Each structure stands twice: as C-alpha cells, then as structure tokens.
Amino acid sequence: MWWVTCDAGHRHWGRYGAAGLLIRCGEAYLLQLRAAWTHHGGTWGIPGGARHPGEDSYAAACREAVEEMGPLPPLARLGACTDDHGGWAYVTYLVVAAERFEPQGSAETAAHAWVTRDEMAALTLHPGLAASPAIHLLPG
C-alpha cells in the first residue's frame, strides 16, 4: 500500500515519504500542471513523488523528475526544505538550471510552464506546494 496517514490524520502518497525538484532558471520556476486523473489533478506543482525503500530523497526527486519530464540538464542544488507531517515528510529541493529547457512531459502531466514568483501566486497550486515552507522562501 502506497498511501499512508501522517500523525495529523492526513493521507499522503508514498510510504517512505516523497520528494521533488523546484527548478529555477533566472527569475522563473518550472511548474507542471497535474493531469486530471492524478491526485490533486488540475493543480500546478513540481515534479516529484514517492520515495522507494532505502532511497535518498534527492535521488527520489531526480528520478521522479526524469519520469515526469524526460532528461534533465545539469542542475545546481541550492538547498532543501522539509515539510514534516509527523510520520511522513516531503522534501523540496531548490535547484538551478543554467538555461531554460522544454520538458517532454508524461501521462501524469498536462502541461509545463516557466513562471515568475508573482505569476505563480495567480495559479491554483497543488495544496502541498501551496502550504510548503519552500514556496514562502523563494527569491524573486
């Protein structure tokens, strides 16, 4: 079973937690519109997903990003922010790409967009991203 319940009583995907990449290039961040059939479909989020048993959270974030967007360019890792729910956590890694790239997409993704922080505020964000401490620490 991949669904777990955290100490606050919320259901989360990923028995071992989850992780994702918030990719920045210049003043823009790469977001993905989640396909309608996915959990919180129709919201904008970051590529990411469940960790496998024993998998490092950064390795999980990169693996999930490749699964959802295709090959990634070289990325510089700036930092991480953990959203700990007690018994379950999501780690968001802020990474930087030297140049913008166009993701290939996947069945889980309806669209991608490079947006500024101000533009991001006007989007319907995935609830986990909207509540994440990472989103409130973004420069730009």
C-alpha positions in Angstrom: 0.0 0.0 0.0 1.4 3.4 -1.0 -1.0 5.6 0.9 0.0 6.5 4.4 -1.7 8.5 7.2 0.5 11.1 9.0 0.2 11.9 12.6 -2.2 14.8 11.8 -4.6 12.2 10.2 -4.0 13.3 6.5 -3.5 10.7 3.7 -0.2 11.0 1.7 1.2 9.1 -1.3 4.5 7.4 -0.5 5.0 5.0 2.3 8.6 6.3 2.7 7.9 9.9 2.2 8.2 11.9 -1.1 10.5 14.5 -2.7 10.5 16.8 -5.7 12.5 19.4 -7.6 11.7 23.1 -7.7 13.7 24.1 -10.8 14.7 27.8 -11.2 16.3 29.5 -14.2 16.8 33.2 -14.0 13.7 34.7 -12.4 11.4 31.8 -13.5 10.4 28.5 -11.9 9.3 25.4 -13.8 5.9 24.1 -12.8 3.8 21.2 -14.1 0.1 21.1 -14.4 -1.0 17.8 -13.0 -3.1 15.6 -15.2 -6.8 15.4 -14.3 -6.6 11.8 -13.2 -3.8 12.3 -10.7 -4.1 13.1 -7.0 -5.0 16.9 -7.0 -5.3 16.8 -10.8 -5.7 20.2 -12.4 -3.3 21.9 -10.0 0.2 23.3 -10.6 3.0 21.6 -8.8 6.6 20.4 -9.1 7.9 17.1 -10.5 8.2 14.7 -7.6 6.8 11.7 -6.0 7.1 8.8 -3.6 10.5 7.6 -2.4 11.4 3.9 -2.8 12.5 1.9 0.2 16.1 3.0 1.2 16.1 5.7 -1.5 17.8 9.0 -0.7 15.3 11.9 -1.0 17.4 13.8 -3.6 17.8 10.6 -5.7 14.0 10.1 -5.5 13.3 13.8 -6.5 15.6 13.4 -9.5 14.2 10.0 -10.5 10.6 11.3 -10.4 11.5 14.5 -12.3 13.0 12.4 -15.1 10.0 10.1 -15.1 7.7 13.1 -15.4 9.7 15.4 -17.7 12.3 13.4 -19.5 16.1 14.0 -19.4 17.2 16.9 -17.2 20.0 19.4 -18.0 22.8 19.7 -15.4 21.3 21.2 -12.2 23.0 23.0 -9.3 21.5 22.1 -5.9 20.9 25.2 -3.8 19.2 23.7 -0.8 16.3 21.7 0.6 13.2 22.3 2.6 11.4 19.5 4.5 7.7 19.7 5.2 7.4 17.2 8.0 3.9 16.0 8.8 4.9 13.6 11.6 5.4 10.1 10.2 5.6 11.4 6.6 7.6 14.1 5.0 8.0 15.8 1.6 11.5 17.2 0.8 11.5 20.0 -1.8 14.9 20.6 -3.4 15.6 24.0 -5.0 17.8 23.5 -8.0 19.0 25.9 -10.7 19.3 25.2 -14.4 21.8 27.4 -16.4 19.3 27.6 -19.3 15.6 27.1 -19.8 14.7 23.7 -21.3 11.4 22.2 -22.6 10.3 19.1 -20.7 9.0 16.2 -22.7 6.1 15.5 -20.3 4.4 12.3 -19.3 0.9 10.9 -18.7 0.9 12.5 -15.2 1.5 16.0 -16.7 -1.0 18.1 -18.7 1.4 21.0 -19.3 4.6 22.7 -18.1 5.3 26.4 -17.7 8.1 28.7 -16.6 6.6 31.2 -14.3 7.8 34.0 -12.0 7.0 34.0 -8.3 4.4 36.7 -9.0 2.8 34.6 -11.7 2.9 31.6 -9.5 0.7 33.4 -7.0 -2.1 33.6 -9.5 -2.1 29.8 -10.2 -4.1 27.1 -8.5 -1.2 25.4 -6.8 -1.1 21.8 -5.6 -2.1 22.1 -1.9 1.1 20.5 -0.7 3.2 23.1 -2.7 1.0 26.0 -1.6 1.4 25.1 2.0 5.1 24.2 1.8 7.6 26.3 3.6 9.7 26.1 0.4 7.3 28.3 -1.5 7.5 31.1 1.0 11.2 31.2 0.9 11.6 31.7 -2.9 13.5 34.7 -4.1 12.2 36.7 -7.0 
